[in-house]
Amino acid sequence: MNQDQDIWDRVTVVLCVRNSGHVLVTSLSSMPKARRIIVIDACSTDDTADIAETSHPNVEVIRNTEDFGLAAATNQGLALADTDYILNINPDTIIDDGCVERLIAMADANPNAAGVAPLLTNNRGNLELDVMGPAERHHHKLGLVPEGPFCTWFITGAVVLWRRSAVQSLGGWDGSFFLYSEDADLSYRSTRAGFSLILEPRATADHFGGASEKITLKTRRRKDWNMAWGHLHYERKHGAPGDAETAAGKYVKDGIRGIISGILKLSPKRIAGNYAKLKAARQFLRGDPPWSR
């Protein structure tokens, strides 16, 4: 068995999808050596699950009949994996040649690392890199290409090689995050538990960004709704008392201003997005659950 085969025997790929057939073939085709790919389908209304089964010889599809959100679906993949590592990726990503091999080499060299992430570029070829410092709770953009590997207190969930034993010791992903901020939550819990997170810039991948599900006015509204709700839930879980309420109040004020601006500029997208965030904040404060996809 050659070196590549040894490496891919040690990793299980986990993808969570919903109406992602239009990008899934490209993503799966970028991992021809993968030995096991678990695709969790969250009630797609198109042929995503069928496309997954025919696009790669080593795909297993879990067809959920109810959508419990991204974090819960990822935990399904975690429960089924028995390899050293889990490659957790979004369906709108392309793994570059040698990416996984470099991620595993870095993880092997740093046994305390819970996760190792590659350097991502978006569909415009721009750097997509968010980091966080040891005393911070919110990640922010880094506009410079790093000269080499470095530790960070946040790695984006678009493409991450997770050490299975570390994630299991943390209890997996928090299923109360339906969509968005689940990666920030796991990163935060990982570092607080004493694990390190590493960015390996010699490993690269492309992230289309937001293309996992076809964009319509309805899906955009749901995206903005869940992004706001996930952020507020993160604030309540890890922030100081009152932080979530303060952030929710800002969403309401900004939402009102955004709606007025959208009306004046005749922009349905702006109106829908700001209304979704405003409504999410109000429902969060009432204790309502996230809006399913």
N, C-alpha and C positions, 0 to 999 in steps of 0.2 A: 504494500500500500504506500503510495507516494505521500509527500509532505502535505500537499493540498488536501488529499483525502483525510489524513489524520486530523487536520484542522477542522474541516467541515463536519467530521464525526462528533466534534465537541460542541457544536452550536445548533440550537433549534431556532428557526426564524418564526416570529409571531407577528402576524398582520391582522388588524381589525378593520373591517371594511363595511361600507354601506353605499350601495349604488356607485361602486368604484370601478366598474368594468371597463370604462373608457381609459383608465390609466394603469390598471392592474397588470396587463400583459407586459407593458414596458418595464414595470418594477420587477416582476418575477423573472423576466428575461435577463435582468442584470445579475442574477444569482444562479447561473447554470450548474454550479458545483454543490449547491445546497442539498444536504441529505434529508432534511426534514423541515417542511414549511407548514405551519399551522395557520390556517386562515379562519378567523371567526367572523361570520357574516351576521350583521345586525339587522335582520329583517329587510334586506334589499328588495326593492320592488322591480328591479330589472334582472338581467341574467348574470349578475356579478359572481354568484356562487358557481354557476356552470362554467363561466370563463376561467375562474380560478382552477377548477379541477382539470381543465384541458390545457392550461398554459404552462404547466411544469409537471414533470413525472413524479415528483416527491411532495405533492401538496395533499394535505388533509383539510377538509372543509367542515367546520362546525356551523350548522345552520340553526341559529337561534330563532325561536318563535316569538321572542320578546326582546326589546332593546333596553338593556340595563345600563348602557353607557360604555364609554371607551375604557375606563379603568377596570370595571367589572369584567369586560370581555378580555382584556389583557390578562387578568388573573386566571381566566379559563385556560389560556395558553400556558401560563406559568405552571398550573396544576398538571398539565399533560406532559411537560418537558422533563427529561431526565438527563440532560447534558450539563456540562460545566457552565455553559453560557447560554443566554437568550439574546438573540438579535431582534430587538423590538424596533420595528420600522413602520412608517406610514405608507399607505399604498401609492402616494404621489411622490415617490423617491426613486432614484437610480443609484445603485451601489457601484462605485467605480472599481476598476480592476485593482486587486491587492488590498482593498479597504478592510475587509474582514480579517485577512491575515495579519495586517498591521495592528488592528484593534486587539486581536487575541494575543499577539506578541507583547503589546503594552500591558494588557491585563495580567498575563503570566508573570511579567517582570515586576508587577506591583500587586501582590496578593491581597493587600488591604483595600484595593480599589473596588468599589461596588459597581461602578459603571465607567465605561470609556466611550467617548463620542468622537466622530470624525469631524473634519472641517466641512461645513455645508455651504453650497452656493445655491442661489435661487434660479428661477427660470429666466432671469435677465443676466445671469452670470455674476451677480453681486454677492459679496460675502454675507452669509447669514449666521452670525455668531453672537449669542447672548451669554453673558457671564455674570457671576455674583461673587462678592467678597465674603470673608469669614464673619464680618459683623453686619452683613446686609440680609434683608429678607426679600428683596425684589431684584430681579435680574435686569440687565441693561445691555445695550448694544456695544460691541467692541468693533471699531471700524478698521483696525489694523490686522494684517495677517501675522499671526504669531510665528516667531522664528523656530519654535520647537514645542514639544509637549509641555503642558502646564496644568496645575491643579486649579479647579474652579469649584465654587459651591453651588453651581447650577449647570445642568446640561439639558438641552432641549430634547424632548421625547421623539422628534422626527426620526432620528436614527441613533440608537444607543446599543452597545454591547453590554448587557447586564450580567453580573456574576449571579447565577441562580441562587446559590446558598445565601448570599448577602440579602437579596431581595426577599427570600423566604423568611430570613431572620427578622426582617422589618414588617412582616405580615403582608407583603405584596403591595399592590397599588390600593389606594383608598377608594373603595367603590362608591363613596358618597360624592365624589367628583364625577359628574356625568361626562363632561367634555370641557377641556381647557383647565389649566393649572394643576392637573394631576402630575405632570412632570416636575413642576416647581415643588409640589408637596413631597414627592418621593426624594427629590434632590435634598430638600431641607431636612427630612428625617434621616437620610443617609449620612449626611455630614454631622448631624447632631449625635448620631449613634457611633461616631468615630471612624466611619468609612471615608475614603477619599473618592473624588470624582476627577477624571482626567480628560482633557481635550488633546487628541492626537492629530495634529495638522497634517501629518504625512499620510493619514487615511482620509480619503475624500469621498463625498457623495453629493448628489444634486437633489434638491427639494423643490418641487414645483410650487408648493405653498398654497394651501387652500383648494387644491384640485382633487381631494379625495372623493368628494361628491360634487356632482354637477351643480353649478351656482345658478339659483333662481332667486327671485325676490323673497320667496318663502324660506329657502335654505339660508340665505343671507341674514334674514331676520332671526332665525333660530340660532345661527352662529353667533351673532352679536349678543343675543339673549344669554346663551350659555357661557360666552366669554365673560360677561359681566357677573353672572351668578357664580361661576367658578372662582373668579378673583375675590369676590366678597366672602365666599366660603373659606378660601385660603386665609384671608385676613382674620376672620373669626377664629380659625383654628390656630394660627401661629402668631397673630398680632396681639397687641395690648388690648385690654378692655376698651371698647368704644371705637376701635380702629375700623371695624367693619361697618358700623353705623355711620361714621364720618365718610367713609368711601362711598357708601350707598347714597348719602345725601349729595355728594358731588356728582354721582351718576344722574340723579334726578335733575339737578340744576343744569348740568351740561346737556342732558337730554332735551330739556325744554328749549334751551338756546339752539341746539342742533335742529330740532323740529322746525322752529321759526325760520332758521336759515335755509332749511330744505324747502320750505314753502315759498320763500322769497326767490330762491334760485330754481324753483320748479324741478327739484331733484327727488324723485320717489325713493331712490336708494338711501339718500341722506335722511329722509323722513323715517323710513322703515327702520334703519339701523339705530337711530337715536331713540325712537319710540321703544324699540326692543330693549335697549339698555335701561331706559327709564322704568319700563314695566318690570324688568328683571329685578331691579333694585327694590322696587316697592314690594314685589312678591317675596323677595328674600327676607325683607324685614318682617313680613307676616309669617315667615316660617314655611313658605311653600317650597316644594322640591324643584329641581332643575327641570327645564322643558326638554322632553325627549326629542331625539332627532327624527 
